Amino acid sequence: MKINKKVGHVLGFIAADHRGYKLKEYLKEKFPLIDLGTFEGEKSVDYPDYIKKLTKYVLKEKSRGIVICGTGMGVSMAANRVKGIRAGLCRTTDDAYMSRYHNNANVLALGEDVTTPKDAERIAKKFFDTEFSSELRHKRRIKKMDK
């Protein structure tokens, strides 16, 4: 898949399995995100396929992404297996803030079954609005995680 750079301001990428499909559709209406699937609606698919695609683009574009399944656990585990990805499973805006500020998370994991669309919107906004801390202790910890 070739990403069209002329689509205007894009915050990052979004992908979901069948259990995260509705929340993915909701969030891409609220934020300028490139949708990497599923495009099959609620037809059963395997989330690792979509996570692999999203993490590839997040790393290549030095961007951020959102991954969604029913609980957020499976997609966060799959994303965190990829070197250079730091996915945070967030249930609150405080989680999103800390995942970015202290841990420099580049992927936000959400669960459609456990997060309302409005809460997911607030969490995603906090995730995209928060920058990584410049404190040396946080940078040192990130380097250790990435080894």
SVG drawing of the C-alpha trace seen along z (x, -y; Angstrom):
<svg xmlns="http://www.w3.org/2000/svg" viewBox="-20 -20 40 35">
<polyline fill="none" stroke="black" stroke-width="0.4" points="0.0,0.0 1.4,-3.4 0.5,-6.2 -0.7,-9.4 1.2,-12.3 -1.2,-14.8 -4.1,-14.0 -3.5,-17.1 -2.7,-17.0 -2.7,-13.5 -2.2,-12.6 -1.3,-9.0 -2.8,-5.6 -5.7,-3.5 -6.5,0.2 -8.9,2.6 -10.2,6.1 -13.9,6.9 -14.5,6.3 -13.0,2.8 -14.5,1.9 -17.3,-0.4 -15.0,-2.4 -12.4,-2.7 -15.1,-4.1 -16.1,-6.6 -12.6,-7.8 -11.6,-8.2 -14.5,-10.7 -13.1,-12.7 -9.4,-12.7 -7.4,-12.8 -6.2,-9.2 -5.2,-6.8 -7.4,-3.7 -5.5,-0.5 -8.4,1.8 -10.3,4.0 -12.7,3.0 -14.8,6.1 -17.1,4.7 -17.8,7.1 -16.8,10.2 -14.2,12.1 -10.6,11.3 -7.2,11.8 -6.0,8.7 -2.2,9.5 -2.5,9.0 -3.7,5.4 -1.4,4.6 1.6,5.7 0.5,3.3 0.0,0.4 3.2,0.8 5.1,0.9 3.7,-2.5 4.1,-4.0 7.8,-3.1 8.4,-4.1 6.6,-7.4 7.8,-8.1 4.2,-8.6 1.6,-7.4 -1.3,-5.0 -4.4,-3.6 -5.2,0.1 -8.5,1.4 -10.0,4.8 -12.7,5.9 -10.6,5.3 -7.5,3.6 -5.3,6.4 -4.7,8.5 -3.8,5.6 -1.5,4.0 0.3,7.3 0.7,7.8 1.9,4.3 4.4,4.5 6.1,7.5 7.4,5.2 10.8,3.6 10.5,-0.2 6.8,-0.1 5.6,-1.2 1.8,-0.6 -0.1,-1.7 -3.5,-0.2 -5.4,-3.3 -8.7,-3.4 -8.5,-7.0 -7.1,-10.3 -4.6,-10.1 -3.4,-6.8 -3.0,-8.4 -1.1,-11.3 1.3,-9.2 1.8,-6.7 3.0,-9.7 4.7,-11.9 6.7,-9.3 6.9,-6.4 6.8,-8.0 4.1,-5.6 3.7,-5.7 0.6,-3.4 -2.6,-3.8 -4.5,-0.6 -8.3,-0.8 -11.0,1.7 -14.4,1.2 -16.2,3.4 -14.8,1.4 -14.6,-2.2 -17.4,-4.4 -16.9,-6.3 -16.9,-9.7 -14.3,-8.4 -12.2,-7.0 -12.3,-10.3 -11.1,-12.1 -8.4,-9.5 -7.2,-9.8 -7.1,-13.6 -5.0,-13.5 -2.7,-10.9 -2.2,-13.1 -1.9,-16.3 0.7,-15.1 4.4,-15.3 7.2,-13.2 9.0,-14.6 12.5,-15.9 13.6,-14.6 16.8,-12.5 15.4,-9.8 12.5,-9.1 14.8,-9.1 17.2,-6.7 14.3,-4.3 13.0,-4.4 16.5,-3.5 16.5,-0.5 13.1,0.6 14.2,0.3 17.3,2.5"/>
</svg>
